[in-house]
Amino acid sequence: MDKDKKQVIKVDRLSLQFGGIHALNEISINLMEREILAIIGPNGAGKTSLLNCMNGFYRPQRGELFYKDHNITKLPAYKIAKLGIARTFQNIALYTGLSTYENLMAARHVLMKKGILSCALYFGGAIKEEVKHREVVEHIIDFLELQPVRKQIVGNLPYGTRKRVELGRALALNPKVLLLDEPMAGMNVEEKEAMARFIIDIYERMKISIILIEHDMGVVMDIADKVVVLDFGRKIAEGNPEKIANNEKVLNAYLGTNEAKFDLI
């Protein structure tokens, strides 16, 4: 571990249960600054449940979650978003009747500081604040190459483009941490390559730490600094991509045989 890097998120012995089903069992992981952490595992391993705890959608029965010096275990989702943790979803969750630009502006709402009266009458500080929010949104549109679909209704866009809009909406929250739940699911090869490039650019240029759930092992092995493997709600391995690619427990759990190998790109 790089001693110069600070811990951004700490998950400490987290357990989540739905009736008799243990979705997460004593999970502990750390996300460091300037790091892409990939979480992998078979379907039903608990990956999305873990993200849902991190951003306040689920409340774990045991364990604690920390963002820097803040204990966020019991915080509601909107307060966690305000702290700087943004999220994309496995199933696209956009306002399908709004344009690309309007979806990104809607995400800025949680960051707006002016009161209802000044916004309704649209004067003074409210005008200046909206100008700043518009500038941020335009920058994101340029960054993610969404200019051609800026005014188009999101519900009419191709699937891969909608995935990019959802990533843009997460960026509109000015995050320090991005939680990406299968951002490349359902994409073709070209769309995956473009999304991987955007993720790397976000990490390198915006200095945002990233937790990534992804089933495409080529992508994971190519861009992740560290990989955590879950199986039936338990953490079974953690390490750099090369170490994980040759871990017998991982191969048995994820691929069904220890004779298979991950492709290292």
N, C-alpha and C positions, 0 to 999 in steps of 0.2 A: 504493500500500500504506500502510495506517495504521501509522505509526512506533511507536505505543504498543502495537501487538499483537505478541506473541511467537510465534515459530515452535513449533508443537507436534509436527508430523511432517515429516521431510524424507526424500524419496525421491531418491537420488542415482545417476543413470545405471544404473538397474536393468535387468538382462537375465535372462530366464528361457527355457530351451530344453527341449523334450521331443523327444529324438532330433534329427531335422532340422527340427522345427517351432519357430520363434521366437515364443513366446507374448508375450514382452515384449522390446523392443529399445531399450536406452538411455533408459529412462523417468525423467524427473526432475520431481517436483512438490513443492510445499510446502503444508501445511495450517497456517493460523494459528489462534491462539486466537480464540474468539467468531466462528467462520466455518463456513458450510455450503458444502462443496466438492462439486459434482456431477461425476461421471465418466460420460460418455456415449460412445456409439459403436455401430456395428452388432454383431450377434451374432458372437462369435468375435474381437472386437477386443482382448481381453485384460483386460477390466474385472475380472472375478471373479478371474483369476489374480493381478492386482495386489493385491487385498484378501487373497488367500491368502498372499501374501508378507508383507504387513503384519502379519498376526496369527500368523505362524509355521507355517502349514500347508504352504507351499512354501518351499524354500531356493533363492534365486536363484544363478545361476552367477557373475554379475558385478554390481557395484554395491553400495551400502550403504543401510541404512534406519536412521533415527534417530528416537527418541521423546524430545523435549527433549534432555537431555544424554546419553542412553543409546543406544549402538549396539545395535540389536536384530536385526541381520541374521541372526545365528546362534542367537538365543534360541528355545527351544521355546515352543509355543503357551501353555502354562499360565503360564510366567513373563511373557510379554507381557501376558496377561490380568491378572496380579497388578500389573503396572505401571500399568494403567488403560486398556487398549485392549480394547473389547468388540465383539462381532460378531453380526450376524444373517445368515441364509443365504437364498440364492435359493430353495432347496427346504427347507421347514420341517423343522427338526431338533430336535424336542421328544421328551420321554419320553411317548409316547402313552398308556401305561397308568397314568400318574400324574395327579393333579388339577392345576389351575392353580396353586394354592398350593404344592403339592409340587414342581412344576417350578421355581418361583422360588426356593424354599428350596434346591433342589439346586444352583442356580447360586451360592449363597452359600458352598458347601463350600470353594471355593478360598481364601476369605477367612478361614476359621475357624482360630484360632490354638491352641486347647487340644489337648492330646495325646489319643491314642486311649483311654488309661486313664480320664482324667477324663470324657471323653464317654461311654464305655461305662458307667461307674458313675453318671454324671449327677449330679455334685455340684459345689459351690463355684463356681469360675470358669466351668465349662462351662454351668451354668444361666444365669448372668448373660449370657454370650456369646450363647446361643441366644435369650434374650429380646430382645437387641439386633437379632439377625438377623431375628427375627419382626417386629419393629417396622418395619424397613426394607421387608420384603416386603409388609406390610399397607399401607404408604404407597404403594408402587408399584401395588398392586391398586386403591387408591382413585384414584390419579393417572390410570391408564389405563382407568378405569371398568370394571374386571373383577369387581367385587363380585358381580354376579349369577351368575357362573360360577366363583367362587372354589373351590368344592368339587367341581366337575364334572370328569370325566375328559377330558383334553385331546383324546384320539382321537375323542371324540363331538361335539366343538365344530365350529361352522361354520368354513370356511376363513379368512374374514376375522378372526374372533375368535382363531383359532390364531396368525395373524400378529401380533396384538397381544400374545398371551402370549409369543411369541418375543422381541418387543421388550422386554417386561417382564423376561424372563430376562437379556437383555443389560444392562438397567439395574440388575439385582440385583448386578452385579459392581462397582458404584460407579465407572463409567467416567469418564475425563476425555476420552476420544475414543470415538465410536461409528462403526463401519463397518457401513453398512446396504446389503445386497445385494438390490436390487429389493424393498423392503418392501411395495410396492403391487401387485406382479405378481399377476394373476388376480382382482383385486378389482373390485367394481362401483363406480359413481360415488360413491355415498354412503360406502362403505368407504374409498375413496381420500381423500375429503375429510376424514374422521375421522382417518385415519392422518397426513395432511399436517398437521392441527392438532396432533396429539400430537408430531410431529417438531419443529414450531415451538416448542411449549411446552417441550420438552426443551432446545432450543437457548437459548431466552430465559430460562426460569425456573431451569433446572439449570446453565446456563452450560457446556454440553458442546459441544465442537467435533465436527462431523459430516462424514464422507465418505459420499456417497450415490450409489449406482448406481441409475438409474431410466430406464425407456424412455418414460415418459409425459412428453413435452416440456413440456406445460402446467404440470405440477407443478415440473419442473426450473427452468423460466424464472420461475416464481412465487416459489420459496423459496430458490434458491441464491444465494450471494454471488459465487461464482466457479465456472466450468465448465471442465473439462479434457476434450478430445475425443481418443479413441484410435481408431486404424484399423489393422488388421493388426499389432497389437502396438507401434505407434509413436504418439507424441503428435503430433497434427497441428495442434492449436490450444489456446489457453488464454486466458481473459479473463472479463469480466463477461457476464451472459446476453445483453444487447443486442448486444455485440460478436460473440459466438458465433452469434447468430441470423442475422447478416448476413455471416458468413464463407463465402466461396465454396468453400474446401476442405471445410468442414464440410458444407455443403449437398450437395456432390457425393458425399461419402463416406457421409453418413448418410441422405440422402433420394434420392440418385441423380440429382439435377439441381440446377443452380444457379438454376433459375427458381422453385423452391419456397421457401417461407418458414416459419419456425417461428412459431407463435402466441405472442405475448407477452401474458400475462394481467396 
